[in-house]
Amino acid sequence: MKICRICGYQIPEDEFNLLEDGWVCPRCGVGKEELEDSAEPLRGRDPLMLIFRAMTVGLWRVLGNGSQGVTREMGSVIADNIRHGDDPLKSAADYFIEHGFAASISADTENFALNVKNCSFYGFCCSLEDDGVLLSTCPYANTAAAVLERTTGYRYRIKRNKGDHGHIIEFSRISKK
């Protein structure tokens, strides 16, 4: 069995051996070099992801869009661990790359946007969206917003657009803090 180290996608060894050059993971978009050997298939889901999913769905059912107050605080806690350099978005992107959250995150400082590709949470987030939970829980979005708010003194609105095996997250300045 081969398992994607980014998103956990599984493919039997005999099918993996038939993949052509240029194949990409259908879930997160990384190349086949990112799949690693596993003695047996993963059974069920990661318990921590199940807990996080249950908390996210519950929070959404109770608070709806108001849940963003909670998830923005989560981003603020993560932002406490990021050294805010001259480019706050790049600092946030570098933090997530360094900790293996995604294979690629590029920061567009001029347009206040992050392009997140090959995200470890992509399948998880898509399943939440399928259940009607808007993605106010994205750790990239909430952390980058917190870093921007701390360095610029402005509040930001988050907008997420589907990208190629990930999301493009845009930040719009809305008011002084």
N, C-alpha and C positions, 0 to 999 in steps of 0.2 A: 504494500500500500504506500502511495506517495501522498503527502499532506502539505498543502501550501502553508508556509511559515507565516504569511501575512494574515490570511483570513480563515484558515482551517479547511479549505476545500479539499476533498479527498478523491483520489482516482486510483483504481487498481493498477498494480505494476505492469501487467500485460497491456492495458490500455495506454499507460504512460509511454511505454516503449514504442507505440505506434504514432505518437504525436509528432507533427512536422515542426521544423524550425520555424520560429515566429509565432508558435502557439502562445496564447496568453490565458491565464486563469479566467474563467467565465464570471467569477464573482468579483475579483478585485483587480484583475488586469496585469499582474506581474508575469514575467516569463517563466518557462518551465524550470529554469535553474533555481528558482525560489522554492521548489517543492523538495521535500526531504523524505527520507525513508522512515517508515514506522512499522513496527512489527505487526500491529493490528490496527484496524480502523478505530477511530474515536467513537465511543458509544455515548450517545446523548450529547448534551451541550455542556460547556464549561459552567460549573455551579456558580461562579462569581458573575458570569454574564446572565445567568438565569435570575439571580438576585437583583442585579442591576436592571434587567428588563422588567421584572415585577415592580420594582420601585418606580421606574419611569412611567409605566402604564398606570399605576395607582396614582401617582402624582398628577398625571395628565387628566385622569378621570375626576379627581377632586378639584383641581385648580385650572385646568385647561391652559390657556395662554398665560394665566397668572403663575404657572409653574416656572416661568422664566426667571422670576425673582429667586427661586431656589437654585436653579441651574447656573444662573449668573454668579451666584455666591460660590458654587463649585469651581467655576472658572477663576474666580478671584483667589481662591485657596491655591490653585495650581500656579497662578501668576506670581504668588509670593516666592516661588522657587525659581523664577526666571530672572536672569540679569537683564535689565532693560537697557540695551545699548542705544546707539543713535537711531536705529531702525527697529521700532517696537514689533512690527509684524514679522520681520526676519528673526528677531530674538525668539518669538513664540514658535515660529516654524522650525527653527534650529532645535529648540527644546524637544519638540515632538519627534523629530527625525532621530535625534540622539537617543531617545528612549524607545525607539522602535514602534511608534504608533502608526507610521505610514512609511511607504518606500520613497515617496516624493511629496514635498510640500514646497511650493514656490510662493514668495511674497511679492506682490505688486504694490509697492509703497505709494506710488503716485495715485493709484486708483483705489487704495485701501481695500485690497482683496487678497485672499489666499486661494491658491489652486491646490487642492488636496487630492492626490492620486494614490491608488493602491493602499487604501485605508484599512487598517485592522478592524474597524468597526463598520465598514461599508455594508456588509450583509445584515448585520444587526440593525443598523439604522434603516435600511430598506424594509426590513420586517416590521419595524415600529411604524413606519409610514404606511405600510399596507394595512395596519390595524387602526389607522386614523390618528396616530400620535404625530403631531407636527414636531419637527426636530429642533426644539429649543434646548435639547440636552447635549448637543454636539460639543465635546470638550475643546476642539480646535476653535470653534466660533466663540464660545464663552470665555476662554482663556485669552484669545487674541483681543477680544473686546475689552476685557479687564486691563490688559497691558496697555492698550491704546488709551483708555480712559485715565489711567494713572499717569501716563507720560504727556498727554495733551490737555487734560483738564476738561475734556468734552465727553458727553455720553454718545453712544453709537447704537444705531439700529442695525440688526443683523439680517441679511437676506442670503438665502442659500439657493444655488442653482445646480442642477445636475451637470456634472462634467463627465469626462471620459474616465470611467472606473473610479469615480470619486465625486467631489463637489467643488464648486467655486463659491467661496464665501465672501460676500461683499459687506463692507461696513460703511454706513452713512452717518456722518456727524449730524446730531440733532439738537443738542443744546449744551450750554456750559453746565458743568456739575455744580 
